Amino acid sequence: MKIAISSEGKTLEAKVDSRFGRAQYFIIVDSETMDYKVIDNAAVAQSSGAGTKAAQTLIDEGVQILISSNVGPNAMEVFKAAEIPVYKAIEGDVKTNIELFKNGSLEKITEATNQGHHHH
């Protein structure tokens, strides 16, 4: 299963980035083999719509699960439409969160955890 996690760094030992749309990196992990690839989050530089763009990038990568702490309403809609479940990360590193997910210990998020950052 391909799991994406928002991350502050480029390894499984990196801390989970609490932001989704503005996370520095996304690490996509194969939960069977623990092989992973790192994606630079191109959406970081955007003034608005970062969450939606980041979500679309992960969908294009074929991600099946997302683990992150704060997912805004627009990104949440994109994941819901793509039928990708979102789980709430705990503080700590990427690897720990993958292990907790595999044990069924992470909480599923069904609603946006923040209101997003809209510029009117």
C-alpha positions as a Python dict, from the first residue, in 0.01 Angstrom:
ca = {
    (1, 'M'): (0, 0, 0),
    (2, 'K'): (130, 345, -88),
    (3, 'I'): (116, 581, 208),
    (4, 'A'): (203, 951, 189),
    (5, 'I'): (322, 1143, 494),
    (6, 'S'): (394, 1514, 521),
    (7, 'S'): (754, 1544, 637),
    (8, 'E'): (1013, 1801, 744),
    (9, 'G'): (1296, 1596, 595),
    (10, 'K'): (1390, 1334, 338),
    (11, 'T'): (1423, 1016, 544),
    (12, 'L'): (1198, 787, 747),
    (13, 'E'): (1365, 928, 1059),
    (14, 'A'): (1252, 1282, 970),
    (15, 'K'): (985, 1449, 1181),
    (16, 'V'): (632, 1459, 1047),
    (17, 'D'): (545, 1809, 923),
    (18, 'S'): (225, 1916, 1100),
    (19, 'R'): (118, 2115, 795),
    (20, 'F'): (-18, 1948, 487),
    (21, 'G'): (-39, 2204, 205),
    (22, 'R'): (278, 2378, 320),
    (23, 'A'): (475, 2071, 426),
    (24, 'Q'): (835, 2078, 303),
    (25, 'Y'): (826, 1725, 166),
    (26, 'F'): (601, 1428, 118),
    (27, 'I'): (743, 1084, 173),
    (28, 'I'): (560, 807, -8),
    (29, 'V'): (618, 474, 163),
    (30, 'D'): (535, 126, 43),
    (31, 'S'): (396, -24, 364),
    (32, 'E'): (493, -378, 257),
    (33, 'T'): (860, -319, 177),
    (34, 'M'): (920, 16, 355),
    (35, 'D'): (1080, 140, 32),
    (36, 'Y'): (1010, 509, -8),
    (37, 'K'): (1046, 808, -234),
    (38, 'V'): (1062, 1175, -146),
    (39, 'I'): (863, 1445, -322),
    (40, 'D'): (949, 1812, -287),
    (41, 'N'): (623, 1990, -222),
    (42, 'A'): (597, 2234, -509),
    (43, 'A'): (288, 2389, -349),
    (44, 'V'): (489, 2547, -63),
    (45, 'A'): (558, 2860, -269),
    (46, 'Q'): (194, 2918, -365),
    (47, 'S'): (10, 3207, -204),
    (48, 'S'): (-317, 3014, -207),
    (49, 'G'): (-449, 2674, -306),
    (50, 'A'): (-144, 2493, -167),
    (51, 'G'): (-348, 2215, -9),
    (52, 'T'): (-543, 2138, -323),
    (53, 'K'): (-229, 2133, -538),
    (54, 'A'): (-43, 1914, -290),
    (55, 'A'): (-339, 1674, -273),
    (56, 'Q'): (-351, 1647, -652),
    (57, 'T'): (24, 1577, -666),
    (58, 'L'): (-17, 1284, -427),
    (59, 'I'): (-316, 1148, -617),
    (60, 'D'): (-109, 1162, -937),
    (61, 'E'): (154, 954, -753),
    (62, 'G'): (-105, 684, -686),
    (63, 'V'): (-112, 731, -310),
    (64, 'Q'): (-376, 524, -127),
    (65, 'I'): (-352, 668, 225),
    (66, 'L'): (-248, 1006, 366),
    (67, 'I'): (-102, 1060, 711),
    (68, 'S'): (-78, 1425, 818),
    (69, 'S'): (-178, 1647, 1110),
    (70, 'N'): (-357, 1945, 960),
    (71, 'V'): (-557, 1912, 641),
    (72, 'G'): (-765, 2206, 521),
    (73, 'P'): (-1116, 2182, 377),
    (74, 'N'): (-1019, 2208, 10),
    (75, 'A'): (-755, 1937, 30),
    (76, 'M'): (-995, 1721, 231),
    (77, 'E'): (-1253, 1749, -48),
    (78, 'V'): (-996, 1637, -305),
    (79, 'F'): (-902, 1332, -96),
    (80, 'K'): (-1267, 1246, -31),
    (81, 'A'): (-1344, 1266, -402),
    (82, 'A'): (-1049, 1035, -474),
    (83, 'E'): (-1158, 803, -191),
    (84, 'I'): (-824, 837, -15),
    (85, 'P'): (-858, 806, 362),
    (86, 'V'): (-668, 1053, 579),
    (87, 'Y'): (-520, 959, 916),
    (88, 'K'): (-399, 1192, 1189),
    (89, 'A'): (-24, 1183, 1245),
    (90, 'I'): (120, 1186, 1594),
    (91, 'E'): (427, 1390, 1683),
    (92, 'G'): (737, 1199, 1598),
    (93, 'D'): (908, 1057, 1293),
    (94, 'V'): (772, 919, 969),
    (95, 'K'): (864, 559, 1047),
    (96, 'T'): (681, 560, 1382),
    (97, 'N'): (366, 690, 1214),
    (98, 'I'): (381, 417, 948),
    (99, 'E'): (418, 152, 1220),
    (100, 'L'): (126, 298, 1416),
    (101, 'F'): (-86, 304, 1101),
    (102, 'K'): (-5, -61, 1032),
    (103, 'N'): (-108, -149, 1390),
    (104, 'G'): (-437, 36, 1344),
    (105, 'S'): (-342, 295, 1608),
    (106, 'L'): (-387, 616, 1409),
    (107, 'E'): (-713, 807, 1419),
    (108, 'K'): (-897, 859, 1091),
    (109, 'I'): (-979, 1220, 1000),
    (110, 'T'): (-1308, 1267, 822),
    (111, 'E'): (-1342, 1645, 844),
    (112, 'A'): (-1093, 1925, 775),
    (113, 'T'): (-878, 1990, 1081),
    (114, 'N'): (-846, 2362, 1005),
    (115, 'Q'): (-1025, 2622, 801),
    (116, 'G'): (-749, 2656, 544),
    (117, 'H'): (-580, 2982, 457),
    (118, 'H'): (-805, 3170, 223),
    (119, 'H'): (-705, 3511, 97),
    (120, 'H'): (-1009, 3721, 16),
}
